[in-house]
Amino acid sequence: MTTGMNSISDRNGPQLSSPVSTKANVRLSLAAATAEGRVYEQEKSPFPLPIPREVARRAAKESPYYAASSQSLLVSSSQSRSQEANLENAIDKLCNHLHSLAAAGLVGETSSQQREKVQRLAEREKGKMKQLKQKRADVKMGRKKITTWD
């Protein structure tokens, strides 16, 4: 007869394991990311660096990911049980956020149909204004004294 436990399954109670943090934090320093003349290795950086200064200013003002203490963007992800997947997710979030900030200030090109429509509307408005002015002129002409030479 043995007095010790031979396997884990012989033990009573739940099995406890050491909790492992799989949360991933990605920090992008805005000062370093906007530095012109700095050479970035594109293979190592998942971000489109350097980012334009206007995008960095917009990020500092509008971004929910902006950390004022370090003047950087901080994105966290704990969606998955794998740290690698969380890191990829955080990088994707940050890249998408940078793209949306950059695209927010851009004005799209006007199509030829839209230009024609605007031109027609402007011409119509010009015609209405001309009619209105002529009507007002006619009203004022009716108020004039008519003098006859006898």
C-alpha positions in Angstrom: 0.0 0.0 0.0 1.3 3.4 -0.9 0.6 6.5 1.2 1.5 9.2 -1.4 -0.3 10.4 -4.4 1.0 9.0 -7.7 -0.6 11.4 -10.2 -2.2 14.7 -10.5 -5.6 13.1 -11.1 -5.5 11.4 -7.7 -5.5 14.8 -6.0 -8.7 16.4 -4.7 -9.8 19.9 -5.7 -9.3 22.1 -8.7 -6.0 22.2 -10.5 -4.4 25.6 -10.1 -2.1 27.0 -12.7 0.0 30.1 -12.6 -1.9 32.9 -14.4 0.0 34.2 -17.3 -0.6 37.7 -18.6 -1.2 37.7 -22.4 -2.1 41.4 -22.6 -0.1 43.2 -25.3 0.6 47.0 -25.2 1.9 48.8 -28.2 3.3 52.3 -27.7 4.2 54.7 -30.5 6.1 57.8 -29.5 4.7 60.7 -31.6 7.9 62.7 -31.3 10.0 59.9 -32.6 7.5 58.9 -35.2 7.4 62.4 -36.8 11.2 63.0 -36.7 12.2 63.8 -40.2 15.6 62.6 -41.4 15.4 59.6 -39.1 15.9 56.4 -41.0 13.5 53.6 -40.1 13.9 50.0 -41.2 10.6 49.2 -42.9 11.0 45.4 -42.3 11.1 45.9 -38.5 8.4 48.6 -38.2 4.8 47.7 -38.8 3.8 51.4 -38.9 4.0 53.8 -41.8 6.9 55.9 -40.5 7.5 58.7 -40.3 4.0 59.9 -39.9 3.1 63.5 -41.0 3.1 66.2 -38.3 -0.5 67.1 -38.9 -1.6 63.5 -38.2 0.5 63.6 -35.0 -1.2 66.8 -33.9 -4.6 65.4 -34.7 -3.8 62.3 -32.7 -2.7 64.4 -29.7 -6.0 66.3 -29.8 -8.6 63.7 -30.8 -7.2 60.2 -30.2 -8.6 58.1 -27.3 -5.3 56.2 -27.3 -3.2 59.3 -26.6 -1.1 59.2 -23.4 -0.2 62.8 -22.5 2.4 61.8 -19.9 4.6 60.1 -22.5 3.3 62.0 -25.6 2.6 58.7 -27.3 -0.2 56.5 -28.6 -0.8 53.5 -26.3 -3.0 50.7 -27.6 -3.7 47.6 -25.5 -5.2 44.3 -26.5 -6.2 41.3 -24.4 -8.7 39.7 -26.8 -7.0 36.4 -27.3 -5.3 33.9 -25.0 -2.2 34.2 -27.1 0.2 37.1 -26.5 1.3 37.0 -30.2 -2.3 37.3 -31.4 -2.9 40.2 -29.0 0.3 41.9 -30.2 -0.9 41.6 -33.8 -4.4 42.9 -32.8 -2.9 45.9 -31.0 -0.7 46.7 -34.0 -3.6 46.4 -36.4 -5.7 48.7 -34.1 -3.0 51.3 -34.1 -2.4 51.1 -37.8 -6.1 51.4 -38.6 -6.3 54.4 -36.1 -3.4 56.2 -37.8 -5.0 55.6 -41.2 -8.3 57.0 -40.1 -6.7 60.0 -38.5 -4.8 60.7 -41.8 -7.9 60.2 -43.9 -10.0 62.5 -41.8 -8.5 65.7 -43.2 -8.5 64.6 -46.8 -11.0 65.9 -49.3 -12.0 63.5 -52.0 -11.8 64.4 -55.7 -15.0 65.8 -57.2 -16.5 63.7 -59.9 -17.4 65.2 -63.3 -21.1 64.5 -62.7 -21.0 66.4 -59.4 -19.2 69.3 -61.0 -21.9 69.5 -63.8 -24.6 69.3 -61.2 -23.1 72.2 -59.2 -22.7 74.2 -62.4 -26.4 73.7 -63.3 -27.5 74.7 -59.8 -25.3 77.8 -59.9 -26.7 78.8 -63.2 -30.3 78.2 -62.0 -29.5 80.4 -58.9 -28.1 83.1 -61.1 -31.2 83.1 -63.2 -33.5 83.3 -60.1 -31.4 86.3 -58.8 -31.7 88.0 -62.1 -35.5 87.6 -62.2 -35.8 88.8 -58.6 -33.7 91.9 -59.4 -35.8 92.7 -62.5 -39.0 92.3 -60.4 -37.6 94.7 -57.8 -36.5 97.2 -60.5 -40.0 97.0 -62.0 -41.6 97.8 -58.7 -39.3 100.8 -58.2 -40.0 102.0 -61.7 -43.8 101.9 -60.9 -43.2 104.2 -57.9 -41.6 107.0 -60.0 -43.4 110.2 -60.7 -44.5 110.5 -64.2 -44.1 114.0 -65.5 -45.7 115.2 -68.6 -44.8 118.2 -70.6 -47.7 120.2 -71.6 
